[in-house]
């Protein structure tokens, strides 16, 4: 029996995907470049960005380290989500 997702779980995956892509492009990196910096497979990075897979906490930490940001930066609310959290971001 599968359990329903926690509220916000889908949005968190989207946040990670969009923030990863934004940070990668801001730094002028390719998927391969991020993968090398994070010591992860480029296909795994691609799947996270595309929303095809959910990143584990370990993957989020490795990606953040490779990009030189705090892991929370990858989970930061997006401006398009609205609400107080997004306005403070």
N, C-alpha and C positions, 0 to 999 in steps of 0.2 A: 504494500500500500504506500503510495507516494504522499508526502506531506505537502501542503500548499506553501508557496513562497511566503516569506515574511514580507510585510508591507515595506516597500522601498527597495527590495532586493533587485528587482529588474532595473530600476533607475540607477542603482549603484553600479551595476554592470555597464550600463550606458555611460555613466560618468567616467568610469575607468577607461573605457574605449575612447571616448571623445577627448579626455584629458591627455591620454597617451599620444594620440594622433597630433593634438595641438602642440604638446611639448616636443615631440619628435620633429615636426615641421618647423617649429620656432628655432630649433637648433640646426636645421638643415641636414638632418640625418635620414638615411634610408632605413628600411626595415632591417636590412643586414647590419647596418651600423649600430642600431640599437641592440640588436641581438648579440653582436660582438661585445658591446659595452656591458651587457647584462649577463653574458655567458648563458644565453638561452637560444633555442633554435629560432630562426627568423620566421618560420611558419607558425610557431606558437605566438609570436608577437603579432603576426598578421591576423590570426584567429581571434586574439583578444581585441584588436582594433576593430575587426569586423563584427564583433559581438557573437561570434560563432562558439566561443567558449568563455567560461568565467575564469578569471585569474584567481589563483590561490593567494593567500597572504604572503607566502614565500615568493611567488612570482612578482607580486606587487612590490615587495621589498627589494628584490633584485633589479626590477625595472627602474624604480625610484633611485636606487644607488647608481645605476648606470647612467641615468639622466641627470644626476646631481641634485635631486630634489628630495624633500621629505615625502614618505609614502602617502601622507594625507593629501598632498598636492594632486595625486592621481584620483582621489575620491571626493575632491572638492565639488560642491554643487555648481551646476552650470547656470549661467545667467538666464537661459531660456526656461529654466524650471520655475522661476519666480519665487516668491516667498522671502522671508527674512534672511535665511541662510545664503541665498544667491546674492542678495543685495550686499551682504557683508563680505562676500568672497572677493 
